[in-house]
């Protein structure tokens, strides 16, 4: 039997225990390039230095999921944060879970608006990329370098259904 999880809107307050919401709303703005460009400054804390890690930028192309979305596993990155921002301006699903004695607890689901991204803090349980509606490209900033930076966990005998 699957347990249903409702989707809630993504906000800085609701997501605070899991990382940063990347958005321009309420961000510090700086005019640069002789006033022709607005810089929305310091939107997320990139944390990748453990074990001589280095920041890297990648593009991920996510295949779309449709509701209900079945969640049977989670992952986390113990050596670095991981940021996602949709380049297509499409909403996407963000699923995280609190840590319960080294394993993920019950998932929480957030709907990121097309102008929002997330930066999962180091060691936060989350589901891999969940694009919605159409194939979508994402700018991803995470950690490169030596060391084991991926842990996966499959929920034994449990399935969670994310419903819209």
N, C-alpha and C positions, 0 to 999 in steps of 0.2 A: 504494500500500500504506500502511496506517495503522499507526502505532506505538502500542502500548498503554501507558497510564500507570495505575498502580495508585493507589488512593485511600488516604491515610494519615490517622489521626486528627489533628485540629487541636490543637496545643499551643504554648505560648509559646516554647519552645525551638526547635521545628522551624520556626516562622513568623518568628522574630526578624529575619531579614534582609529581610523584606518589609513589616514594620509591627508593629502591636499586635494581640494577641488580646484581645477585650473579654469579660471574664467576672468573676464575683464571687469565684471561687476565689482565695485568697491575697491578696485586695484589702484595702487599708486601709479599715477600717470606722469610721464616725463616727455616733454617735447625735445626731440633730437633732430639731427640733420638739418640744421638751420630752420627749425620749426615746421618741416614738411612731414614729419613722422611722429606719431604718438607711440611711445614705448610703455607697455603695461608691465611694470617692473616686478621682478622677483615673485612669480606666481606659484612656485613650488620649490621645496627643498630637496634637491637631488643629493642622495646619500649613497655613494658608490665606492668610497675610499678603502673599505675593509680589505685586507690582504692584497694591497697594492692594486686595487681595482681602478678602472678608468671609465669615464662616461662614454657611452656610444649612442649614436642616433641610427635608428632603423626605420624602415617603412614596413608595416604589416598590412596585408590585404585580407580582410576578414570576410568569410562567406556568411550570408545572412541566416539568422535563426528566426523561427516563427513561434509565437506563444501557443501553448505553454512550452517553456524551455525546461528540459529535464536536467537536473544537477545531480551528478553522482560522484563528483570528485572536486578537489580544490588543490591549489598549489600555493607556494610561497617562495620568496627569495631571501634567504638569511643574510646575504652579504650586500644587498643593495636595494634601493627603491626602484620603482618601475612606473614610468609615466606614459599615458595614452591620450592622444588628442586626435579627433576625427578630422581628416583633411577634406572630407566631403560635406561637412556641416550637417551630418545626419545624427539623429539620436542613437545611442547604444546602451546596452544593458551592463550594469556594474554589479557584480555579486561578490560579497565579502563575508567573512565569518570571524567571530571572535576566537581566540586561541583558548582551548580548554585542555590543559595538561598535555600540550604538544600536538594536539589534533584540532581540526576545525570544528567549531560548534555549529549551531543552526545558522544557515545562511540568511543574510539580509540582501535585498535586491533594490537597486536604485536605477532610475531612468536618467541618464545624462542627456541633457538637451544638446542640440547640434553645435552650440557655442560653448560647451563645457568639456573639460577633460578631467582625468584623475591622475594622481600620483600616489600609487600604493606605497606606503611606508615599508621600510625594510622589515621582513619577517611577518607581513600581514597575509593571512590566508585570503585568496581570491580565486575566482574562476577565470580560466583563460578567456581571451577576447570573445565578446558576444555582440557582433554587429547585428543590426536589425534592418529590415526592409529591402536592402540591396547590398551587393558586394561593395565594401567600403575600405578605403585606405586610411591608415592611422600613422601618425608620427609617433614613434616610441623612443623614449630616452631611458636607458637602463645601464646596467653594469657589464663591462667586459673585463676579462682577466682571468687569472688562475683561481682555483677554489671551486667548491661545490656550491652553486648558487641556485639550485632548484630542488625543492622537496615537493612531492606529490602525495596526496592522500585520497583514497577511494573510501567513500562512506560504506561500511560493511552492512549490507542488507537494507540500506536506506536510500530512498530517492526523494528529492525535493522537486516540486513543480513550481516554476516561476510563472505566475499568471498576471496578465495585464490588468 
